[in-house]
Amino acid sequence: MRIRNLVGLLAIAACASQSPPPQSPPPAVSGVRPGDVVQVKVWREPDYSGDFTVDSRGIVTVPLLGQVAVRGRAAEWVSDSLRHAYQQFLKNPSIEITVLRRIAVSGEVAKPGLYPADATITIGELVALAGGVTAVGDQKKVELLRDGRIIISGLGPGTVLQNSQVQSGDQVFVPQRSWFSRNGGVFLYGGISVASAVIVALLVRR
């Protein structure tokens, strides 16, 4: 009976210390979506500069140009097209145009909130915008939530935003590390945790 209990305890400890298998990267979300933000910066022209949100129809309204249909268009197309259009009205302008996604970052981060993010940044950089992970957070197992449901449960810190399923209106959630990890019980040696070794020692003494 004592041996069976020991085997059971070792199995529980081993399972608790193992990480879930890595997931294949999800397909990229193509094109600009409602909720994205078109950031326009025209040098020495503050009236033409600002952040402009793509509405539910996929249209963004920007100064001087008015309404522009951008839904489904690549971010590069939007930037190049708007820059070219502004050049028809402004003489030798210096223009910077960036498409941003508005992502809520929550969970174990220092500053939860809504953040506009360039699609070229990584999940780790997005979390850094929110002040970084707290002492009990697990940056390696970030979750993607949409409408209260978990879409992905293993976004790694190196995942680039444009190569993931993250889109405007989503929530990037940083969960807590496991109890074993937070309490120093996941250090392994030869597949057996320190906690398991302690259990074995106590049983042997009996």
C-alpha positions in Angstrom: 0.0 0.0 0.0 2.8 2.3 0.9 4.5 1.7 -2.5 1.2 2.4 -4.4 0.8 5.7 -2.5 4.4 6.6 -3.4 3.9 5.8 -7.1 0.7 7.9 -7.1 2.4 10.9 -5.4 5.3 10.7 -7.9 2.9 10.6 -10.9 0.9 13.6 -9.6 4.1 15.6 -9.0 5.5 14.8 -12.4 2.2 15.8 -14.2 2.0 19.0 -12.3 5.6 20.0 -13.2 5.2 19.3 -17.0 4.5 22.1 -19.4 1.7 21.6 -22.0 2.9 20.7 -25.5 3.7 23.6 -27.8 1.0 24.7 -30.2 1.5 25.4 -33.9 1.3 29.1 -34.8 -2.2 30.2 -35.8 -2.7 31.7 -39.3 -2.2 35.4 -39.7 -5.2 37.7 -39.7 -5.3 39.3 -43.1 -6.0 43.0 -43.6 -7.2 46.0 -41.6 -10.2 45.3 -39.4 -12.9 47.5 -37.7 -11.4 48.8 -34.4 -7.9 49.2 -35.8 -6.4 52.7 -35.6 -4.8 54.6 -38.4 -2.1 56.9 -36.9 -1.2 59.9 -39.1 1.7 62.2 -38.3 2.3 65.1 -40.8 5.3 67.2 -39.9 4.3 70.7 -38.8 0.7 70.0 -39.6 -1.0 69.2 -36.2 -4.5 69.7 -37.8 -3.9 66.8 -40.1 -2.3 64.5 -37.5 -3.9 62.2 -35.0 -5.3 58.7 -34.3 -8.3 57.7 -36.4 -10.4 54.6 -35.7 -11.7 52.3 -38.4 -15.4 52.1 -38.0 -17.7 49.0 -38.2 -18.0 49.5 -42.0 -14.3 49.3 -42.4 -14.0 53.0 -43.2 -11.6 55.5 -41.6 -12.2 59.2 -41.7 -9.0 61.3 -41.8 -8.5 65.1 -42.1 -8.4 66.6 -45.6 -9.0 63.2 -47.3 -12.4 62.3 -45.7 -13.6 58.7 -45.7 -11.3 56.0 -47.0 -12.4 52.3 -47.2 -9.6 50.2 -45.7 -11.3 47.0 -44.5 -9.3 43.9 -45.6 -6.4 46.0 -47.0 -2.9 45.3 -45.9 -1.4 47.8 -43.5 1.3 48.7 -46.1 -1.3 49.4 -48.7 -3.1 51.8 -46.3 0.1 53.6 -45.4 1.2 54.0 -49.0 -2.2 55.0 -50.3 -2.8 57.7 -47.7 0.7 59.0 -48.1 0.3 59.4 -51.8 -3.1 61.0 -51.4 -1.8 63.6 -48.9 1.0 64.4 -51.4 -1.6 65.7 -53.8 -2.7 68.4 -51.3 0.5 69.1 -49.3 3.8 70.4 -50.8 6.8 68.2 -49.9 5.2 66.7 -46.8 6.9 64.5 -44.3 4.3 61.9 -43.5 4.3 58.9 -41.2 1.3 56.6 -41.2 1.0 53.5 -39.0 -1.9 51.0 -38.6 -2.4 50.0 -34.9 -4.6 47.4 -33.3 -6.4 48.2 -30.0 -5.7 45.3 -27.6 -6.8 45.0 -24.0 -4.1 43.6 -21.8 -5.2 42.1 -18.4 -4.4 39.6 -15.8 -1.0 39.6 -14.0 0.4 42.8 -15.5 1.3 46.0 -13.7 -1.0 48.3 -15.8 -4.0 46.5 -17.2 -5.8 48.5 -19.9 -6.4 49.1 -23.6 -3.3 49.6 -25.7 -2.8 50.6 -29.4 -0.1 48.3 -30.8 1.8 48.2 -34.1 1.2 44.8 -35.7 5.0 44.2 -35.9 5.6 44.0 -32.2 5.7 40.8 -30.2 3.4 39.6 -27.4 6.2 40.2 -25.0 6.5 43.8 -26.1 2.7 44.3 -25.9 2.8 43.0 -22.3 5.7 45.4 -21.6 3.5 48.3 -22.7 1.2 47.2 -19.8 4.0 47.5 -17.3 5.3 44.0 -17.6 4.3 40.8 -15.8 3.8 40.7 -12.0 5.8 38.5 -9.7 3.2 35.7 -10.0 2.4 36.0 -13.7 3.4 33.5 -16.4 4.5 35.3 -19.6 5.1 32.0 -21.4 1.4 30.9 -21.3 -0.4 34.1 -22.3 -4.0 33.5 -23.3 -6.0 35.2 -26.1 -9.6 35.9 -25.1 -12.4 36.9 -27.4 -16.0 37.5 -26.3 -15.1 35.9 -22.9 -13.8 32.7 -24.6 -10.2 31.4 -24.7 -9.1 31.3 -28.3 -5.4 30.4 -27.7 -3.9 29.3 -24.4 -0.2 29.4 -25.2 0.9 32.7 -26.8 4.6 32.9 -26.3 6.4 36.2 -25.7 8.1 36.0 -29.0 4.9 35.7 -31.0 4.6 38.6 -33.5 1.2 40.3 -33.4 0.7 40.2 -37.2 1.5 36.4 -37.3 -1.1 35.6 -34.6 -4.9 35.6 -34.4 -4.9 38.7 -32.2 -7.2 41.4 -33.5 -8.7 44.7 -32.3 -11.1 44.2 -29.5 -9.4 41.0 -28.2 -8.0 40.6 -24.7 -4.5 39.4 -24.1 -4.6 37.7 -20.6 -1.5 36.9 -18.5 -2.4 34.1 -16.1 -0.7 33.2 -12.8 2.1 30.7 -12.7 1.1 27.3 -11.3 1.1 26.7 -7.5 4.1 24.4 -7.8 6.0 27.1 -9.8 5.2 29.9 -7.4 6.2 27.8 -4.4 9.4 26.3 -5.7 8.0 22.8 -6.4 8.9 22.4 -10.0 12.6 21.9 -9.9 13.3 18.6 -11.6 16.1 16.2 -11.4 15.9 13.0 -13.5 12.1 13.6 -14.0 11.4 13.7 -10.3 10.6 17.0 -8.5 12.1 18.1 -5.3 8.7 17.8 -3.6 8.6 14.1 -4.7 12.1 13.5 -3.3 11.0 14.9 0.0 8.0 12.6 0.1 10.2 9.6 -0.7 12.6 10.5 2.1 9.8 10.7 4.6 8.4 7.4 3.6 11.8 5.7 3.8 12.3 7.0 7.3 9.1 5.2 8.4 
